[in-house]
Every structure is written in structure tokens, then in C-alpha cells.
């Protein structure tokens, strides 16, 4: 799937066709204990008769370009039952949830796994992008990270369906949960009251309550709301893919020499980026290109 995206549809059809899993997005700052929390949640889901899977976005290895695989190792050590865990390298940086990730989710769903937990790297715009991909967004926070205000930044409360205060045995957890409950009241502007659940991945405290919150949100999900989210995600992916393809074609038409010269001019501020972009687009469209020097 990751190496041959053109084969995704064939693989899905061989598994019986597309299915609609419940996608749970797990996001939050690094150090909040997302992987450990998922590892504690997996046995509970599996023992209840479900077939949970995890797609974990790992930072890419600087040496190989692959995933570090730390998430997969930690989770599989804890998992009991029919559980599938896959680490995928975040090659394009933490800001993007790329097509390969969506394709992996589609294939895993076709294989009969449901729910599917999508864990983000936990930095940058992926915390907001997860709101387009996931049916249920679970924001994980923890006391003592030095960024207690992170939860109220960048509209995170507006996309969170469930808020988790992990590492609940640490000082400040109860105070943090109380503050988040006050902030979460009607933050989403819908009928769902965002719960704040205290958990400990070490002692499994609160894991049952967290699983119940995920189940309850799934029960109230409206098909139209799910479709709106997935349509927005599909449109964003399609726009990005078209931009990449057209960009490659345009640069090829310019030629390596002219492209390198234009980049050098932009880097030295001899050519502004808007003018450089217009030059590339004009070449792509076959229009006369003015000398912008």
C-alpha cells in the first residue's frame, strides 16, 4: 500500500471491498502518553469482541526514511486478542496526514478491523487535520508537561470529542481535568457534551470509562456528519495530489537549468515568490512567459 498506491483498490477488492470503520483519532502533545494509553486500551477493546487496529504515525528515521517502530513494539507487547498495529513514517513531516495513511486505513478496514485508532505524531497541524479524518477525536493531555495551555490553542477543543487527562496519578491531574471540563462545556457547539476522562496507562485506571466514552460517541454519530468530514478530507487530499502532479509537470517543462536559476533568484530575493509562481503556471498553461529578471 505504501509503495504501490496504484494497487490499493485491487487489494481492497481482494479483501471483500470497502468498509466503513469507526476511526478514532488520538492526538495530543508529545509526552502525554498516547502510545501507552492506546496500548492499555487495546486489550479492553479486543476482549469485548472487537477487532481493533492502530495506525501510528511515527517520526521518520533520518537514516532509512522508515518509521522508528517504537509505537508498534510497545503496543504489541501489551495487546491481547486479535489486534493489528502498524507504524507509518511521517515522511512529509508532522503537518500532513497523507494519502498513504488513508489508504492503509482503508485496507485494514477491508480486512475486518474495527475500530481503527489513528495516532498522530502530536505536533504541528496534524492535530487539526485529524478532525477531517477521524469520526471520534480523542485529545490526550497530561499534567507536568509545561504546556497546560496547549489544549486551548489552535481550536483543539473545538475538534475534540473526548478529552483525556492521562497520567492521572501525577500531581495536578485533578486540577487540570477540572479546568478542561470548564473549557469543554459547549466548545463544539453541538448536542454532544465532551467528556473529560482521567486515565493512567500504568494502572489501567479510567480505561473502562474511556472505552465507554468512545462507544457512546459512536452511537450518536450522524451519518451526514461523518460524510461531511470524509468529503472534506477527500477534497483536501485531491487538491494536494493535483498540486503535486501539476507542480512536477510544470517544473519538468521549465527544465532543470531554468528551475535552478529561478530558485536561486528567489532565495537571494531577486525574484519574489508570487512572480516565480506565475512564471511556472504560465509555462504550464503554454502562455508567453515574460522575462522577470
C-alpha positions as CSV (number, residue, x, y, z in Angstrom):
1,X,0.0,0.0,0.0
2,X,2.7,2.4,0.9
3,X,5.0,1.6,-2.0
4,X,2.3,0.9,-4.7
5,X,-0.6,3.3,-4.1
6,X,-2.0,2.4,-7.6
7,X,-2.7,-1.1,-6.2
8,X,-4.8,0.0,-3.2
9,X,-8.2,-0.6,-4.9
10,X,-7.2,-4.1,-6.1
11,X,-6.0,-5.0,-2.6
12,X,-9.3,-3.8,-1.1
13,X,-11.4,-5.6,-3.6
14,X,-9.5,-8.8,-2.9
15,X,-10.4,-8.4,0.8
16,X,-14.2,-8.1,0.0
17,X,-14.5,-4.4,-0.8
18,X,-14.6,-1.1,1.1
19,X,-15.9,-1.0,4.6
20,X,-16.8,2.0,6.9
21,X,-14.9,1.5,10.2
22,X,-15.1,3.8,13.2
23,X,-11.9,5.9,13.1
24,X,-10.7,7.2,16.4
25,X,-8.1,9.9,16.1
26,X,-5.7,10.1,19.0
27,X,-3.8,13.4,19.3
28,X,-2.1,15.5,21.9
29,X,1.4,16.9,22.7
30,X,4.5,14.7,22.8
31,X,4.9,13.2,26.2
32,X,1.2,12.9,27.0
33,X,1.5,9.1,26.8
34,X,-0.7,8.5,23.7
35,X,1.0,5.2,22.7
36,X,0.9,3.8,26.3
37,X,-2.7,4.8,26.6
38,X,-3.6,3.1,23.3
39,X,-1.7,0.0,24.4
40,X,-3.8,-0.1,27.6
41,X,-7.0,0.4,25.6
42,X,-6.4,-2.3,23.0
43,X,-6.8,-5.4,25.3
44,X,-10.1,-3.9,26.6
45,X,-11.4,-3.5,23.1
46,X,-10.3,-6.9,22.0
47,X,-11.7,-8.7,25.0
48,X,-15.1,-7.0,24.3
49,X,-15.3,-8.8,21.0
50,X,-14.0,-6.1,18.8
51,X,-11.0,-6.3,16.3
52,X,-9.2,-3.1,17.0
53,X,-6.3,-1.8,14.8
54,X,-3.8,1.0,15.2
55,X,-2.2,3.2,12.6
56,X,0.6,5.1,14.4
57,X,2.4,7.9,12.7
58,X,6.0,7.7,13.8
59,X,8.7,10.3,13.1
60,X,10.7,9.1,10.1
61,X,14.2,7.7,10.6
62,X,16.8,10.1,9.4
63,X,18.9,7.1,8.2
64,X,16.4,4.9,6.4
65,X,13.3,7.2,6.0
66,X,11.2,4.5,7.6
67,X,9.3,4.5,10.9
68,X,11.1,4.2,14.1
69,X,8.6,1.5,15.1
70,X,8.6,2.3,18.8
71,X,4.8,2.5,18.9
72,X,4.3,-0.9,17.3
73,X,6.7,-2.6,19.7
74,X,5.2,-1.0,22.8
75,X,1.6,-1.7,21.8
76,X,2.0,-5.3,20.7
77,X,3.8,-6.1,24.0
78,X,0.6,-5.1,25.8
79,X,-2.1,-6.3,23.3
80,X,-4.2,-9.4,23.9
81,X,-6.5,-10.8,21.2
82,X,-7.0,-10.0,17.5
83,X,-5.1,-6.7,17.3
84,X,-3.2,-5.2,14.4
85,X,-0.7,-2.4,14.8
86,X,1.1,-0.6,12.0
87,X,3.6,2.2,12.3
88,X,3.9,4.5,9.3
89,X,6.7,7.0,8.9
90,X,5.6,10.6,8.8
91,X,7.8,11.3,5.8
92,X,6.2,14.6,4.8
93,X,6.5,16.0,8.3
94,X,4.0,16.1,11.1
95,X,1.8,18.6,9.4
96,X,0.3,16.2,6.9
97,X,-1.8,13.1,7.1
98,X,-1.0,11.8,3.7
99,X,-2.8,9.6,1.2
100,X,-0.7,6.6,2.2
101,X,-2.2,6.8,5.7
102,X,-5.7,6.9,4.4
103,X,-5.0,4.0,2.1
104,X,-3.6,2.0,4.9
105,X,-6.8,2.6,7.0
106,X,-9.0,1.6,4.0
107,X,-7.1,-1.7,3.6
108,X,-7.1,-2.5,7.3
109,X,-10.8,-1.8,7.4
110,X,-11.4,-4.1,4.4
111,X,-9.6,-6.8,6.3
112,X,-12.3,-6.6,9.0
113,X,-10.7,-4.5,11.7
114,X,-12.9,-2.0,13.5
115,X,-12.4,0.4,15.3
116,X,-9.2,1.8,13.9
117,X,-7.2,4.1,16.1
118,X,-5.1,6.7,14.3
119,X,-2.3,8.2,16.4
120,X,-0.7,11.4,15.3
121,X,2.9,12.5,15.8
122,X,1.4,15.1,18.2
123,X,2.9,18.3,16.9
124,X,2.0,20.8,14.3
125,X,-1.1,20.9,12.1
126,X,-1.8,17.1,12.3
127,X,-3.6,17.9,15.5
128,X,-6.2,19.8,13.4
129,X,-6.0,17.6,10.3
130,X,-7.1,14.6,12.4
131,X,-10.5,16.3,12.7
132,X,-11.1,15.7,9.0
133,X,-10.1,12.1,9.1
134,X,-11.5,10.7,12.4
135,X,-15.1,10.1,13.4
136,X,-14.1,10.5,17.0
137,X,-11.3,12.8,18.0
138,X,-9.6,11.9,21.4
139,X,-7.3,14.6,22.7
140,X,-4.8,13.4,25.2
141,X,-3.2,15.8,27.7
142,X,-1.1,15.2,30.8
143,X,0.0,17.3,33.8
144,X,3.5,18.5,34.2
145,X,4.5,18.9,30.5
146,X,4.9,22.6,30.9
147,X,2.3,23.3,28.2
148,X,-1.0,23.2,30.1
149,X,-2.4,25.9,27.8
150,X,-1.8,23.6,24.7
151,X,-5.3,22.4,25.0
152,X,-6.8,25.8,24.3
153,X,-4.6,26.6,21.3
154,X,-5.4,26.4,17.6
155,X,-9.0,25.3,18.1
156,X,-8.2,21.9,19.6
157,X,-11.1,22.0,22.0
158,X,-13.5,22.6,19.0
159,X,-12.4,19.3,17.3
160,X,-12.1,17.2,20.5
161,X,-14.9,14.7,21.0
162,X,-13.2,13.2,24.1
163,X,-10.6,14.8,26.3
164,X,-8.3,12.5,28.3
165,X,-6.1,13.6,31.2
166,X,-3.6,10.8,31.2
167,X,-1.0,10.1,33.9
168,X,-3.8,10.8,36.4
169,X,-1.5,9.7,39.3
170,X,0.7,12.8,38.9
171,X,0.1,16.0,40.9
172,X,-2.1,18.5,39.1
173,X,-4.1,16.0,37.2
174,X,-7.4,16.7,39.0
175,X,-6.9,20.4,38.7
176,X,-6.2,20.1,35.0
177,X,-9.2,17.9,34.4
178,X,-11.5,20.5,36.2
179,X,-10.1,23.3,34.1
180,X,-10.6,21.3,30.9
181,X,-14.2,20.4,31.9
182,X,-15.0,24.1,32.3
183,X,-13.4,24.9,28.9
184,X,-15.0,22.0,27.1
185,X,-18.6,23.0,28.0
186,X,-20.3,23.6,24.7
187,X,-17.0,24.1,23.0
188,X,-18.1,22.1,19.9
189,X,-21.5,23.8,19.7
190,X,-23.5,20.6,19.2
191,X,-25.5,18.2,21.4
192,X,-22.5,16.1,22.4
193,X,-21.1,17.0,25.8
194,X,-17.4,16.4,25.5
195,X,-16.4,14.2,28.5
196,X,-13.1,14.7,30.3
197,X,-11.7,11.3,31.4
198,X,-8.9,10.7,33.8
199,X,-6.7,7.7,32.9
200,X,-3.5,6.0,33.9
201,X,-1.9,3.7,31.3
202,X,0.3,2.2,34.0
203,X,-2.6,1.1,36.3
204,X,-5.3,1.0,33.7
205,X,-7.4,3.4,35.8
206,X,-10.1,5.0,33.7
207,X,-9.6,2.7,30.7
208,X,-13.1,1.3,31.0
209,X,-14.6,4.8,31.2
210,X,-12.6,5.8,28.1
211,X,-13.8,2.8,26.1
212,X,-17.4,3.7,27.1
213,X,-16.9,7.3,26.0
214,X,-15.7,6.1,22.6
215,X,-18.7,3.7,22.3
216,X,-21.1,6.4,23.3
217,X,-19.8,8.9,20.8
218,X,-20.0,6.3,18.1
219,X,-23.7,5.7,18.9
220,X,-24.6,9.4,18.5
221,X,-22.6,9.9,15.3
222,X,-24.8,11.1,12.5
223,X,-24.0,9.6,9.0
224,X,-24.3,13.0,7.4
225,X,-21.7,14.4,9.9
226,X,-19.3,11.5,9.1
227,X,-19.8,12.1,5.4
228,X,-19.0,15.8,5.7
229,X,-15.8,15.1,7.4
230,X,-14.7,12.5,5.0
231,X,-15.7,14.6,2.0
232,X,-13.6,17.5,3.3
233,X,-10.7,15.1,3.8
234,X,-11.0,13.7,0.3
235,X,-11.2,17.1,-1.2
236,X,-8.1,18.2,0.7
237,X,-6.2,15.1,-0.4
238,X,-7.3,15.5,-4.0
239,X,-6.2,19.1,-4.1
240,X,-2.9,18.2,-2.7
241,X,-2.4,15.4,-5.2
242,X,-3.3,17.5,-8.1
243,X,-1.0,20.3,-6.9
244,X,1.9,17.7,-6.7
245,X,1.3,16.3,-10.1
246,X,0.9,19.7,-11.8
247,X,3.9,21.0,-10.0
248,X,6.1,18.1,-11.3
249,X,4.8,18.7,-14.8
250,X,5.5,22.4,-14.7
251,X,9.0,22.1,-13.3
252,X,9.7,19.5,-16.0
253,X,8.6,21.9,-18.7
254,X,10.8,24.6,-17.3
255,X,13.9,22.3,-17.3
256,X,16.4,21.7,-14.6
257,X,18.6,24.7,-15.6
258,X,15.8,27.3,-15.6
259,X,14.2,25.9,-12.5
260,X,17.5,26.0,-10.6
261,X,18.1,29.6,-11.7
262,X,14.7,30.7,-10.6
263,X,15.1,29.0,-7.2
264,X,18.4,30.8,-6.8
265,X,16.8,34.1,-7.7
266,X,14.0,33.6,-5.2
267,X,16.5,32.5,-2.5
268,X,18.5,35.7,-3.0
269,X,15.4,37.9,-3.1
270,X,16.0,38.9,-6.7
271,X,12.6,37.3,-7.6
272,X,9.5,37.3,-5.4
273,X,7.7,34.0,-4.9
274,X,4.4,35.2,-6.5
275,X,6.2,36.2,-9.7
276,X,8.1,32.9,-9.7
277,X,4.9,31.0,-9.3
278,X,3.1,32.9,-12.1
279,X,6.1,32.2,-14.3
280,X,5.8,28.4,-13.7
281,X,2.0,28.5,-14.1
282,X,2.2,30.4,-17.4
283,X,4.7,27.8,-18.7
284,X,2.4,25.0,-17.6
285,X,-0.5,26.6,-19.5
286,X,1.5,27.3,-22.5
287,X,1.3,31.1,-22.1
288,X,4.0,33.6,-23.1
289,X,6.4,33.9,-20.2
290,X,7.8,37.4,-19.5
291,X,11.4,38.0,-18.5
292,X,11.1,38.5,-14.7
293,X,14.7,39.4,-14.1
